[in-house]
Amino acid sequence: LAARDGIEAVEIFEANADGIGLVICDLGLPRLGGRDVFMRMKEQKPGVRAIVASGYLEPNLRSEMLKAGVIDTIQKPYDFHDMLDKIRSIIGEAPAEDHQPQLF
């Protein structure tokens, strides 16, 4: 599922929270920033798992986000394989036949 901005991300999450296993959220989302998006999702589903992406993430903000429950952060621009490795470390290794990543 993909959202154009933070407001839409929260709406999509609220409608699909039970089926979402991992959220990848940019801190610089339009209309509602990634920090606030994550906090609203956490209100809806306290165990939400999230990776936060940012072009620059101040150490204090990174620490705050991790304390709030974000599983990991990733610096932009990021390598697709680095992101895939982070996702796999959180949700588990893909079956052998699914090793070739596909973008939709």
C-alpha positions as CSV (number, residue, x, y, z in Angstrom):
1,L,0.0,0.0,0.0
2,A,1.3,3.5,-0.8
3,A,0.2,6.9,0.3
4,R,0.8,10.3,-1.3
5,D,1.1,12.1,2.0
6,G,1.0,11.7,5.7
7,I,-2.8,12.2,6.1
8,E,-3.5,9.5,3.4
9,A,-0.9,7.2,5.1
10,V,-2.8,7.4,8.4
11,E,-6.2,6.8,6.7
12,I,-4.8,3.8,4.8
13,F,-3.3,2.4,8.0
14,E,-6.6,2.9,10.0
15,A,-8.5,1.0,7.3
16,N,-5.9,-1.8,7.0
17,A,-4.1,-1.9,10.4
18,D,-4.6,-5.7,10.9
19,G,-3.1,-6.6,7.6
20,I,-0.1,-4.3,7.7
21,G,3.1,-6.0,9.1
22,L,5.6,-3.2,8.4
23,V,5.4,0.5,7.7
24,I,8.1,2.4,5.8
25,C,7.6,6.1,6.4
26,D,9.6,9.2,5.3
27,L,10.0,11.9,7.9
28,G,9.4,14.6,5.2
29,L,5.9,13.6,4.1
30,P,3.6,16.4,2.9
31,R,0.6,17.5,5.0
32,L,1.6,15.4,8.1
33,G,5.2,14.6,8.8
34,G,6.5,11.1,9.3
35,R,7.0,11.5,13.1
36,D,3.3,12.4,13.6
37,V,2.2,9.7,11.1
38,F,4.0,7.1,13.2
39,M,2.6,8.4,16.5
40,R,-0.9,8.3,15.1
41,M,-0.4,4.8,13.8
42,K,1.0,3.8,17.2
43,E,-2.2,5.1,18.8
44,Q,-4.2,2.8,16.5
45,K,-1.9,-0.2,16.8
46,P,0.6,0.1,19.7
47,G,2.8,-2.8,18.2
48,V,3.1,-1.2,14.8
49,R,6.5,-2.0,13.3
50,A,8.1,0.9,11.3
51,I,11.2,1.9,9.5
52,V,11.7,5.7,9.2
53,A,13.6,7.1,6.2
54,S,15.1,10.6,6.1
55,G,17.7,12.5,4.1
56,Y,19.0,13.8,7.4
57,L,18.0,12.5,10.8
58,E,19.3,14.4,13.8
59,P,20.7,12.1,16.4
60,N,18.3,13.4,19.0
61,L,15.3,12.8,16.7
62,R,16.6,9.4,15.8
63,S,16.9,8.5,19.5
64,E,13.4,9.9,20.2
65,M,11.9,7.8,17.3
66,L,13.6,4.6,18.4
67,K,12.4,5.2,22.0
68,A,8.9,5.7,20.7
69,G,9.0,2.3,19.0
70,V,10.4,2.8,15.5
71,I,12.3,-0.4,14.8
72,D,15.0,1.2,12.6
73,T,15.9,4.2,10.5
74,I,17.5,4.4,7.1
75,Q,19.4,7.3,5.5
76,K,18.3,8.6,2.1
77,P,19.3,8.0,-0.6
78,Y,19.4,4.4,0.3
79,D,20.4,1.4,-1.7
80,F,17.5,-0.9,-2.6
81,H,19.4,-4.0,-1.2
82,D,20.1,-2.2,2.1
83,M,16.4,-1.5,2.4
84,L,15.6,-5.1,1.5
85,D,18.1,-6.3,4.1
86,K,16.4,-4.2,6.8
87,I,13.0,-5.4,5.8
88,R,14.1,-9.0,5.9
89,S,15.7,-8.6,9.3
90,I,12.3,-7.4,10.6
91,I,9.8,-9.7,8.9
92,G,12.0,-12.6,8.0
93,E,13.8,-14.1,5.0
94,A,11.7,-14.5,1.8
95,P,11.2,-18.1,0.5
96,A,13.9,-19.2,-2.0
97,E,11.7,-18.8,-5.0
98,D,10.9,-15.2,-4.0
99,H,14.6,-14.0,-3.8
100,Q,14.3,-11.8,-6.9
101,P,12.7,-8.5,-5.7
102,Q,9.9,-7.1,-7.8
103,L,8.8,-3.5,-7.8
104,F,5.1,-2.7,-8.3
